[in-house]
Every structure is written in structure tokens, then in C-alpha cells.
Amino acid sequence: MTDWKTSISSSGEDAVIRGEALQNVMDMDFADAIWLLLKGDKPSEAESELFNTILSSSIDHGVGNPSTVSARTVQSGGNEMNTSVAGGILSLGDAHGGAIEECMKILQSEETAEELVDRYLEAGDNIPGIGHKVYDDKDPRAEKILSKAEELGLAGEKVQKMKEIREVFAEKKVPLVMNVDGAISAVMSDLEWDHRLGKGIFIIARTPGLVAHVHEEMDEPDFRREDGEYVGE
């Protein structure tokens, strides 16, 4: 029998979350409770406001992205809510939702902006946190997050490093917008979050959107069939 040990939570009449009585956690804002659960302490008022903005920024972004398409497609096959939402979450990867983790990792490294850009250019890889398929001039979600971070006095060295990465890349190759992943990564790094929680933050934020899309898909005819074109010999 496995003997599980954890410092996260307990159950029963005296249940606690990170040492805080569950009854007290139930009085907290949901974003604050998430912060407590993942980081192990309570956010300040400013941190709470910024974290809430970050979670809300990623709650949904239209029907055409991989996770939403996947969730709705799985639902159209006649599955349950949990299966369909899980299908959407499983579609999250380096190109959709996963960039936050990698971006936080490079921002928290000792490499300078110029060293990072040179390394990615030499490898021919995309730099996480810059560029977007929809936004050319600016990502309004990123702009909002950075603006609030600066307004609350929480924008620090990592936000500056993210801006420098974008500037160096523009000088060496082409100007690209800082996307919402870059803004979230920079701010969460300044708030001293572990980069390994990057994808988890996005999963938590996007799950309500997936639930909403799956719920809507329940009222559509089963088995959505998309047109396809055979191009083989």
C-alpha cells in the first residue's frame, strides 16, 4: 500500500489547505485560493488583483484554437463532459498554452536577452512569448497585463527582460508582438513562481472556457463531420 505524504492539504473535519483551515479558504476569492494552493502562501492585495487579471485573460479565445476544437469534437462524438474537457486539455502543447512554461524558464535563466535570441535564431526555433497568428501590432491581453503590473508596482526585472528579448529579436530579424504568454511569463516570474507551473496556470485559466464550449456543443447534432479532401495517388 502506498503511503502518500503531502504538505498541500488534508481531509476530514479539520481539513486544511497549505495550513489554512478549509473553512477560511472557502471565504477567499477563487483566484486567491488558487494562489495559496499552488504557491503555498496568500497573495498581497496587489498580487491578487494581478493574478485575477492573468487568469481571466486566458479564460477563452474563440472557437478556432486547438483546445476548443478538440473539446467540441470529442463532445460531438457522444462523450461526457469530463471526457470532452479532458480532450481539450490534452491538446495543449508547445504551440498552444505550453509556451508559458518555456518562456518562464528562459526568463528565469542567467542568459541575457541577446544570448537567448542568438541561441534560438541559431537553432531555427521560435522564441516563446513573442509572435501571434492573430495579432500583428499588439496583443491587447498582454498590454492589459503589463499595464496593470506596472500600475501595481509589480513589474520587475523579468518584465524588462521580456521586453528586451522582443527588441533584440526585432533588431536581428523581424518585429513581432509580445503575446499574452510572454506577458504572463514575465509577470509570474517577477512574482517568483516556479516555471514548471506555467502550463498549469494556463490549464486552470482555460478550463472554464472549455466547459462552456462543451456545454454549448451538447445542444448541437452529434458527430460533427468536417469536409476533407483526399490528395493521395
C-alpha positions as CSV (number, residue, x, y, z in Angstrom):
1,M,0.0,0.0,0.0
2,T,1.4,3.4,-1.0
3,D,1.9,5.8,1.9
4,W,1.2,9.2,0.3
5,K,2.6,12.3,2.1
6,T,1.8,15.9,1.2
7,S,2.1,19.4,2.5
8,I,-0.7,20.6,0.3
9,S,-3.9,19.6,2.0
10,S,-5.7,17.3,4.4
11,S,-9.3,16.0,4.6
12,G,-11.9,15.4,7.3
13,E,-13.5,17.7,9.9
14,D,-10.2,19.7,10.4
15,A,-9.3,19.9,6.7
16,V,-6.6,22.4,5.8
17,I,-5.1,23.8,2.5
18,R,-1.5,24.7,2.9
19,G,-2.0,25.0,6.7
20,E,-5.1,27.2,6.3
21,A,-8.4,25.9,7.6
22,L,-10.6,24.9,4.6
23,Q,-13.4,26.9,6.2
24,N,-11.3,30.0,5.9
25,V,-10.2,29.1,2.3
26,M,-13.9,29.0,1.4
27,D,-14.2,32.7,2.3
28,M,-11.3,33.6,-0.1
29,D,-11.7,34.8,-3.7
30,F,-11.2,31.8,-6.0
31,A,-8.0,33.3,-7.6
32,D,-6.5,33.8,-4.1
33,A,-7.3,30.2,-3.1
34,I,-5.6,29.0,-6.3
35,W,-2.6,31.2,-5.4
36,L,-2.5,29.7,-1.9
37,L,-2.8,26.1,-3.2
38,L,-0.1,26.4,-5.9
39,K,2.4,28.8,-4.2
40,G,1.9,28.0,-0.6
41,D,1.2,31.5,0.7
42,K,-1.5,34.2,0.5
43,P,-1.2,36.9,-2.2
44,S,-1.0,40.5,-1.3
45,E,-3.8,42.8,-2.4
46,A,-1.8,43.9,-5.5
47,E,-0.7,40.3,-6.3
48,S,-4.3,39.1,-6.0
49,E,-5.6,41.8,-8.4
50,L,-2.9,41.0,-11.0
51,F,-3.3,37.2,-10.7
52,N,-7.0,37.5,-11.2
53,T,-6.4,39.6,-14.4
54,I,-4.0,36.9,-15.6
55,L,-6.5,34.1,-15.1
56,S,-9.3,36.0,-16.8
57,S,-7.1,36.9,-19.8
58,S,-6.8,33.2,-20.8
59,I,-10.3,32.1,-19.9
60,D,-11.3,31.8,-23.6
61,H,-10.2,32.9,-27.0
62,G,-12.7,31.9,-29.6
63,V,-13.7,28.6,-31.1
64,G,-10.9,28.1,-33.6
65,N,-8.0,27.2,-31.3
66,P,-6.8,23.5,-30.9
67,S,-8.2,23.0,-27.3
68,T,-11.7,24.3,-28.1
69,V,-11.9,22.5,-31.4
70,S,-10.7,19.3,-29.7
71,A,-13.2,19.6,-26.8
72,R,-16.1,20.2,-29.0
73,T,-15.2,17.5,-31.5
74,V,-14.9,15.0,-28.7
75,Q,-18.3,16.1,-27.3
76,S,-19.8,15.7,-30.8
77,G,-18.8,12.0,-30.7
78,G,-21.3,11.5,-27.8
79,N,-19.0,11.7,-24.8
80,E,-19.4,13.0,-21.3
81,M,-18.4,16.5,-20.0
82,N,-15.2,15.2,-18.3
83,T,-14.1,13.3,-21.4
84,S,-14.6,16.2,-23.7
85,V,-12.9,18.8,-21.5
86,A,-10.0,16.4,-20.9
87,G,-9.7,16.1,-24.7
88,G,-9.3,19.9,-24.9
89,I,-6.7,20.0,-22.2
90,L,-4.8,17.1,-23.8
91,S,-4.4,19.2,-27.0
92,L,-2.5,21.9,-25.1
93,G,1.2,21.9,-26.2
94,D,4.2,23.9,-27.1
95,A,2.3,25.9,-29.7
96,H,-0.9,26.4,-27.6
97,G,-0.7,27.1,-23.9
98,G,2.6,25.4,-23.4
99,A,4.8,28.4,-24.2
100,I,4.3,30.0,-20.8
101,E,6.4,27.3,-19.1
102,E,9.3,27.5,-21.6
103,C,9.1,31.3,-21.5
104,M,9.2,31.4,-17.7
105,K,12.2,29.1,-17.8
106,I,14.3,31.3,-20.1
107,L,13.3,34.4,-18.3
108,Q,14.4,32.9,-15.0
109,S,17.7,31.7,-16.6
110,E,21.0,33.6,-16.4
111,E,21.2,34.1,-20.1
112,T,20.9,37.7,-21.4
113,A,18.3,38.7,-23.9
114,E,20.9,38.8,-26.7
115,E,22.3,35.4,-25.8
116,L,18.8,33.9,-25.8
117,V,17.8,35.4,-29.1
118,D,21.1,34.3,-30.7
119,R,20.6,30.7,-29.4
120,Y,17.0,30.5,-30.7
121,L,18.0,32.0,-34.1
122,E,20.9,29.6,-34.5
123,A,18.6,26.6,-33.7
124,G,15.9,28.0,-36.0
125,D,13.3,27.8,-33.2
126,N,10.5,30.2,-32.3
127,I,11.1,32.3,-29.2
128,P,8.3,31.7,-26.7
129,G,6.4,34.8,-25.7
130,I,6.7,36.7,-29.0
131,G,4.6,36.5,-32.2
132,H,0.9,35.6,-32.7
133,K,-1.2,34.3,-35.5
134,V,-4.0,36.9,-34.9
135,Y,-2.3,40.0,-33.5
136,D,0.3,41.8,-35.6
137,D,0.7,45.2,-33.9
138,K,-0.1,44.3,-30.2
139,D,-1.8,41.7,-28.2
140,P,-4.4,43.6,-26.1
141,R,-4.3,40.9,-23.4
142,A,-0.5,41.3,-23.0
143,E,-0.9,45.1,-23.0
144,K,-3.5,44.9,-20.2
145,I,-1.4,42.6,-18.0
146,L,1.8,44.6,-18.4
147,S,-0.1,47.9,-17.8
148,K,-1.7,46.5,-14.6
149,A,1.6,45.1,-13.4
150,E,3.3,48.5,-13.8
151,E,0.3,50.3,-12.2
152,L,0.5,47.9,-9.2
153,G,4.3,48.2,-8.9
154,L,4.8,44.5,-9.7
155,A,6.7,44.8,-13.0
156,G,10.3,44.0,-12.4
157,E,13.4,42.6,-14.0
158,K,11.7,39.8,-15.8
159,V,9.2,42.1,-17.5
160,Q,12.1,44.2,-18.6
161,K,14.0,41.1,-19.9
162,M,10.9,40.1,-21.9
163,K,10.8,43.5,-23.5
164,E,14.5,43.3,-24.3
165,I,14.1,39.9,-25.9
166,R,11.4,41.3,-28.2
167,E,13.6,44.4,-29.0
168,V,16.7,42.3,-29.8
169,F,14.7,39.9,-32.0
170,A,13.3,42.9,-33.9
171,E,16.8,44.2,-34.5
172,K,18.2,40.9,-35.6
173,K,15.3,39.5,-37.6
174,V,11.8,41.0,-37.6
175,P,9.5,42.9,-35.2
176,L,7.0,40.7,-33.5
177,V,4.3,41.4,-30.9
178,M,4.8,40.3,-27.3
179,N,1.9,37.9,-26.8
180,V,-0.1,37.0,-23.8
181,D,2.1,34.1,-23.0
182,G,5.1,36.4,-22.8
183,A,3.3,38.9,-20.6
184,I,2.1,36.2,-18.2
185,S,5.5,34.5,-18.1
186,A,7.3,37.8,-17.3
187,V,4.9,38.9,-14.6
188,M,4.7,35.4,-12.9
189,S,8.5,35.2,-13.0
190,D,8.7,38.6,-11.3
191,L,6.3,37.2,-8.7
192,E,8.8,34.3,-8.2
193,W,6.6,31.4,-9.4
194,D,8.2,28.1,-10.4
195,H,8.4,27.9,-14.2
196,R,7.1,24.3,-14.0
197,L,3.7,25.7,-13.1
198,G,3.4,27.7,-16.3
199,K,1.3,25.2,-18.2
200,G,-0.7,24.5,-15.1
201,I,-1.7,28.2,-14.9
202,F,-3.0,28.1,-18.4
203,I,-4.9,24.9,-17.9
204,I,-6.6,26.4,-14.8
205,A,-7.5,29.6,-16.7
206,R,-8.7,27.9,-19.9
207,T,-10.8,25.1,-18.3
208,P,-13.9,27.3,-17.7
209,G,-13.9,28.2,-21.4
210,L,-13.7,24.6,-22.4
211,V,-16.6,23.7,-20.1
212,A,-18.7,26.5,-21.7
213,H,-17.9,25.3,-25.2
214,V,-18.6,21.6,-24.4
215,H,-21.9,22.7,-22.8
216,E,-22.9,24.6,-25.9
217,E,-21.9,21.7,-28.1
218,M,-24.3,19.4,-26.2
219,D,-27.2,21.2,-28.0
220,E,-25.7,20.6,-31.4
221,P,-26.3,17.5,-33.5
222,D,-24.0,14.6,-32.7
223,F,-21.0,13.6,-34.8
224,R,-19.8,16.8,-36.5
225,R,-18.2,15.8,-39.7
226,E,-15.8,18.3,-41.3
227,D,-15.1,18.4,-45.1
228,G,-11.9,16.8,-46.1
229,E,-10.1,16.4,-49.4
230,Y,-8.2,13.3,-50.4
231,V,-5.0,14.2,-52.1
232,G,-3.3,10.8,-52.3
233,E,-2.5,9.0,-55.5
